[in-house]
């Protein structure tokens, strides 16, 4: 194919992709005019393409330029949008059953980032932790992959393996993870202290709301009068499950919203007072591994002032994507809606902050990958063994939540005594007699 013919093809197929280049160009140029018009943006794209064709030191690979522009266009929107090549588009099927690792991954600073690790999963057994960066998947640097490609490469046939280069607390190591059928961890429940129930939500996939309902009811039957709801590590699941669980604790107001194009609310979830299971003192544990559906619960508790949020800021996930076919045979997987709390911005734009900030003990400083490919040659050829598990430090966040609940109960008792003392003698006698029954 002649060079001029290539130019004609690339102009036609990448006219939309120009916006990825334009955004950078326009932000740097003080001479840009009519920035909001498609006409002005198309003109800049033509200038960029002209310089690539006429002034680049070598004959450019225009197909490579086109693909790079399309990728940049999608990934410049958010980590969950992506351009799929024709081959990827043919294979796209989000319902396909694959072997999994138990990793819940997003992108931070361009690299794949571990939001959470499912308990008992192959990833946990390999020593991967929440907050780790995945620098390489096999020999491919994660910063050169879309989040969609990252997830496709990590998952695969049951029994097969994937080699990951993981950065944990500034130390890189290679890990080989065997993919398998990952079971969703069970909801954990216990009496933390007499009268104080502890309920840990580990997942919010379909069916978990009913499991949580059962566990919560059992805690109440055992005498729990106050509840610590632990949402740390809860990073997967559906919006409907999150709303259902939020309604167990919150009986009024808007629990969640779906925000579409132009900030328009396309769906609103309202609390049903009949579905409330517990309306007593409540403390909710959150941190950066709290994401998606779990953020719905935390936000509902905050918005309706049902309890304190203890810990650290949540991660900020919650959106819906739709696949659009393109003329080149590829496709654009693009975010078409975002999940939002009853009040405020979508979770992706504004995560949930705690009302009582509590750092973990010896919280490590986040160390970003340096992106130096030369370090890859120094890695050993054989995967390193996972480090020996360390004894878990004191859970200061849980300790603080229990302290808050006790303090809340003490204040309530003090307020009741004060009200009784101020009441007329006849009413006071009735109140005392009623407490002795």
C-alpha positions in Angstrom: 0.0 0.0 0.0 1.4 3.4 -1.0 2.3 6.0 1.6 -0.4 8.5 0.5 -3.0 5.7 0.6 -2.0 5.0 4.2 -2.5 8.6 5.1 -6.0 8.6 3.6 -6.9 5.6 5.7 -5.5 6.9 8.9 -7.2 10.3 8.5 -10.5 8.6 8.1 -10.1 6.0 10.9 -8.5 8.3 13.5 -10.6 11.4 13.2 -12.2 10.6 16.5 -8.9 9.7 18.1 -7.7 13.2 17.6 -9.2 14.3 20.8 -6.7 12.3 22.8 -3.9 14.3 21.1 -5.8 17.6 21.2 -6.3 17.6 24.9 -2.6 17.7 25.5 -1.9 20.2 22.7 -4.6 22.6 23.7 -3.6 22.7 27.3 -0.1 23.8 26.3 -1.0 26.3 23.6 -2.1 29.8 24.6 -2.9 30.6 20.9 -5.7 28.0 20.7 -9.0 29.6 19.8 -12.6 28.4 20.0 -11.5 25.4 22.2 -15.0 24.1 22.6 -15.7 23.6 18.9 -15.1 20.4 17.1 -14.0 22.4 14.0 -11.0 23.9 16.0 -10.1 20.5 17.4 -10.2 18.8 14.0 -7.9 21.6 12.7 -5.4 20.9 15.4 -5.5 17.2 14.6 -4.8 17.9 11.0 -1.8 20.0 12.0 -0.5 17.2 14.2 -0.9 14.6 11.5 0.7 16.9 8.9 3.8 17.3 11.1 4.0 13.6 11.8 3.9 12.8 8.0 6.2 15.6 6.9 8.6 16.3 9.7 9.1 13.1 11.7 12.7 11.9 11.4 11.7 8.5 10.0 8.8 7.2 7.9 6.1 6.8 10.6 4.2 3.6 11.2 0.8 5.2 10.8 -1.1 2.1 12.0 0.9 2.2 15.2 0.1 5.9 15.5 -3.6 5.2 15.0 -3.8 2.5 17.6 -1.8 4.6 20.1 -4.2 7.5 19.6 -7.3 5.4 20.0 -5.8 3.8 23.2 -4.9 7.3 24.6 -8.4 8.6 23.8 -10.1 5.9 25.8 -7.7 5.7 28.7 -7.6 9.5 29.0 -11.3 9.3 30.1 -10.9 6.9 33.1 -9.2 3.6 33.8 -12.4 1.6 33.0 -12.7 2.8 29.4 -10.7 1.1 26.7 -10.1 0.7 23.0 -10.4 -3.0 21.9 -8.6 -4.2 18.8 -10.6 -6.2 16.2 -9.3 -9.4 17.8 -10.2 -8.3 21.3 -13.6 -7.1 20.2 -14.4 -10.6 18.7 -13.3 -12.3 22.0 -15.1 -9.8 24.2 -17.6 -11.7 26.5 -17.8 -10.4 30.1 -19.8 -13.5 31.1 -17.2 -16.0 30.0 -16.1 -18.2 32.9 -12.4 -18.0 33.5 -9.8 -19.1 36.0 -9.3 -16.3 38.5 -6.6 -15.2 40.9 -8.7 -13.3 43.5 -7.2 -10.0 42.6 -9.4 -6.9 42.4 -7.4 -4.5 40.3 -7.6 -0.9 39.2 -5.0 1.7 37.9 -3.0 4.2 39.9 -0.3 6.4 38.4 -0.6 4.4 35.2 0.3 1.1 36.8 -2.0 -1.8 37.7 -2.9 -1.5 41.4 -4.2 -4.1 43.8 -7.3 -2.6 45.4 -8.1 -5.8 47.4 -7.3 -9.5 47.5 -10.0 -12.1 48.2 -9.4 -14.2 51.3 -8.3 -17.7 50.6 -7.6 -16.9 46.9 -4.5 -18.0 44.9 -3.4 -14.4 45.0 -3.5 -14.3 48.8 -1.7 -17.6 49.0 1.0 -16.2 46.8 1.6 -13.3 49.2 0.1 -10.5 47.2 -1.5 -7.7 49.3 -3.9 -4.9 48.9 -2.0 -1.7 48.0 0.6 -3.6 45.9 1.5 -2.5 42.4 1.7 -4.9 39.5 4.7 -3.7 37.5 4.7 -6.6 34.9 2.4 -9.3 33.8 4.7 -11.8 32.2 7.1 -9.5 30.3 4.5 -6.8 29.6 4.7 -3.6 31.7 1.3 -2.8 33.2 1.7 0.9 32.4 1.5 0.0 28.7 -1.7 -2.0 29.1 -5.3 -0.8 29.6 -7.1 -2.0 32.7 -9.2 -4.2 30.4 -6.1 -5.8 29.0 -4.6 -6.2 32.4 -7.6 -8.1 33.7 -7.7 -10.3 30.6 -4.0 -11.2 31.0 -4.3 -11.9 34.7 -7.3 -14.2 34.3 -7.1 -17.4 32.1 -7.7 -21.1 31.9 -8.2 -22.9 35.3 -5.0 -24.5 36.3 -2.8 -22.3 34.2 -0.3 -19.8 35.8 0.5 -16.2 35.4 3.8 -14.5 36.4 3.5 -11.1 38.0 6.2 -8.7 39.1 4.8 -7.1 42.2 6.0 -4.0 44.1 5.2 -4.4 47.8 6.4 -1.6 50.2 9.1 -0.5 47.7 10.4 -4.1 47.2 9.9 -5.9 43.9 9.6 -9.6 43.5 8.2 -12.1 41.0 5.2 -14.2 41.9 3.7 -17.1 40.0 0.0 -17.4 40.6 -2.1 -20.5 39.6 -5.5 -19.5 38.3 -8.5 -21.4 39.7 -12.1 -21.2 40.6 -12.2 -18.5 43.3 -14.9 -18.9 46.0 -16.3 -15.7 47.4 -15.3 -15.6 51.1 -18.0 -16.1 53.7 -19.3 -13.2 55.7 -17.7 -13.1 59.1 -19.7 -12.4 62.3 -18.9 -12.6 66.0 -19.5 -10.9 69.3 -16.4 -8.6 69.7 -17.4 -7.9 73.3 -20.6 -8.4 75.3 -23.3 -6.4 73.6 -21.0 -5.4 70.6 -21.4 -7.4 67.4 -18.7 -7.5 64.7 -19.9 -8.0 61.1 -17.2 -8.2 58.3 -18.5 -7.9 54.7 -16.0 -9.7 52.5 -17.9 -9.5 49.2 -21.1 -8.0 47.8 -21.6 -10.3 44.8 -25.1 -11.6 44.1 -26.6 -13.4 47.1 -24.3 -11.8 49.7 -27.1 -9.5 51.0 -29.1 -12.5 52.1 -26.0 -14.0 53.8 -25.4 -10.7 55.6 -29.0 -10.6 56.7 -28.7 -14.0 58.3 -25.5 -13.2 60.1 -26.8 -9.9 61.3 -30.0 -11.5 62.7 -27.9 -14.2 64.5 -25.8 -11.5 66.1 -28.8 -9.7 67.4 -30.2 -12.9 68.7 -27.0 -13.4 70.6 -27.5 -10.0 72.4 -25.6 -7.6 70.1 -26.9 -4.1 70.9 -24.2 -2.2 69.0 -22.6 -3.2 65.7 -19.2 -2.7 64.1 -19.6 -3.1 60.3 -16.3 -3.8 58.7 -16.2 -2.8 55.0 -12.4 -3.1 54.6 -11.4 -5.4 51.8 -15.0 -5.3 50.3 -14.2 -4.2 46.8 -16.3 -6.3 44.5 -20.0 -6.8 44.0 -23.1 -5.2 42.5 -24.9 -2.0 43.2 -28.1 -3.8 44.1 -26.4 -5.9 46.8 -24.8 -2.8 48.3 -28.2 -0.9 48.3 -29.9 -3.9 50.0 -27.3 -4.1 52.8 -27.4 -0.3 53.3 -31.2 -0.6 53.8 -30.6 -3.0 56.7 -29.2 -0.1 58.6 -30.7 3.0 57.0 -34.4 3.4 56.8 -34.9 6.8 55.2 -33.5 9.0 52.4 -31.7 8.2 49.2 -29.3 5.3 49.4 -27.6 5.6 46.0 -28.0 7.1 42.5 -26.9 6.3 39.0 -25.6 9.3 37.1 -25.7 9.3 33.3 -24.7 11.7 30.5 -24.7 15.4 31.5 -25.0 14.6 35.2 -28.6 13.4 34.8 -29.9 10.9 37.4 -31.0 7.8 35.5 -32.0 5.8 38.6 -32.5 6.5 42.3 -32.5 4.0 45.1 -34.7 5.1 48.1 -34.6 3.4 51.5 -37.5 1.3 52.7 -38.2 1.6 56.4 -39.7 -1.9 56.5 -36.4 -3.5 55.5 -34.4 -2.1 58.4 -32.9 -4.8 60.6 -30.9 -2.7 63.0 -31.3 0.9 64.1 -29.0 0.9 67.1 -25.5 2.4 67.5 -23.3 1.7 64.5 -19.6 2.2 63.5 -18.4 1.4 60.0 -14.7 0.6 59.2 -13.4 1.8 55.8 -10.1 2.2 54.1 -8.6 2.3 50.6 -9.7 -1.4 50.0 -13.3 -0.3 50.4 -14.7 0.2 46.9 -17.8 0.0 44.7 -20.9 -1.4 46.3 -19.4 -1.2 49.8 -19.0 2.6 49.3 -22.8 2.8 48.9 -23.2 1.4 52.4 -20.6 3.8 53.9 -22.1 6.8 52.1 -25.7 5.9 53.2 -24.6 5.7 56.9 -22.8 9.0 56.6 -25.6 10.9 54.7 -28.3 9.8 57.1 -26.0 10.2 60.2 -26.5 6.6 61.3 -23.0 6.2 62.7 -19.3 7.0 62.5 -17.1 6.0 59.6 -13.7 5.0 61.1 -10.5 4.5 59.3 -9.2 5.9 56.0 -10.6 7.2 52.7 -12.2 4.7 50.3 -10.8 3.9 46.9 -13.6 5.3 44.7 -15.1 2.9 42.2 -18.5 2.5 40.7 -19.5 2.7 37.0 -21.1 1.0 34.1 -19.5 0.5 30.7 -21.0 -0.2 27.2 -19.3 -1.6 24.2 -19.6 0.3 20.9 -18.5 -1.3 17.6 -16.1 0.8 15.4 -15.6 0.8 11.6 -12.2 -0.8 11.9 -13.6 -3.9 13.5 -12.5 -2.8 16.9 -14.7 -1.5 19.7 -14.8 1.2 22.3 -15.6 0.1 25.8 -16.7 3.4 27.4 -18.1 4.5 30.8 -21.8 5.5 30.3 -22.8 5.8 33.9 -21.3 6.4 37.4 -22.6 5.4 40.8 -23.1 8.1 43.4 -24.2 8.4 47.0 -27.5 10.0 47.9 -25.7 13.3 48.3 -22.6 14.4 46.5 -20.4 13.5 43.6 -20.0 10.0 42.1 -17.6 7.7 44.0 -15.1 7.8 41.1 -14.8 11.6 41.4 -15.0 11.8 45.2 -14.3 8.8 47.5 -15.8 8.6 51.0 -13.8 10.2 53.8 -14.0 8.8 57.3 -15.6 10.9 60.1 -13.0 9.5 62.4 -9.6 9.1 60.7 -7.5 6.3 62.1 -4.2 5.2 60.5 -3.1 1.6 60.7 -0.1 0.8 62.9 3.1 1.3 61.0 1.3 2.4 57.8 3.9 2.1 55.0 4.5 5.0 52.7 3.2 4.3 49.2 6.1 3.8 46.8 5.3 4.1 43.2 7.1 2.0 40.5 9.9 3.9 38.9 9.2 2.5 35.4 12.8 1.6 34.8 12.9 -1.3 32.4 16.6 -1.8 33.1 15.8 -3.2 36.5 14.0 -6.1 34.7 17.3 -7.6 33.6 18.4 -8.0 37.2 15.4 -10.0 38.2 16.1 -13.7 39.0 14.9 -16.2 36.4 13.0 -18.2 39.0 10.0 -16.8 40.9 10.9 -15.9 44.5 9.0 -17.5 47.3 6.3 -15.5 49.0 7.5 -13.8 52.2 6.5 -15.5 55.5 3.3 -14.1 56.8 3.9 -11.6 59.6 1.9 -11.6 62.8 -1.0 -9.2 62.3 -0.5 -5.9 64.2 -3.1 -4.7 66.6 -6.2 -3.6 64.7 -6.3 0.0 66.0 -9.2 0.9 63.6 -11.4 -1.8 65.1 -10.3 -0.8 68.6 -11.3 2.8 67.9 -14.7 1.8 66.5 -15.5 -0.2 69.7 -14.4 2.8 71.8 -16.7 5.1 69.8 -19.6 2.7 70.3 -19.0 2.5 74.1 -18.7 6.3 74.3 -22.0 6.7 72.3 -23.7 4.3 74.7 -22.4 6.1 77.7 -23.6 9.4 76.4 -27.1 7.9 75.7 -27.3 6.5 79.2 -26.2 9.9 80.7 -28.8 11.7 78.6 -31.5 9.3 79.8 -30.6 9.8 83.5 -30.6 13.6 83.0 -34.0 13.4 81.4 -35.4 11.3 84.2 -34.0 13.7 86.9 -35.7 16.6 85.2 -39.0 14.8 84.8 -41.9 15.3 87.3 -41.8 12.8 90.2 -44.9 10.9 89.0 -43.3 10.4 85.5 -40.0 9.5 87.2 -41.7 6.7 89.2 -43.3 5.3 86.1 -40.0 5.2 84.3 -38.3 3.5 87.2 -41.0 0.9 87.5 -40.9 0.2 83.8 -37.2 -0.5 83.9 -37.7 -3.1 86.7 -40.1 -5.3 84.7 
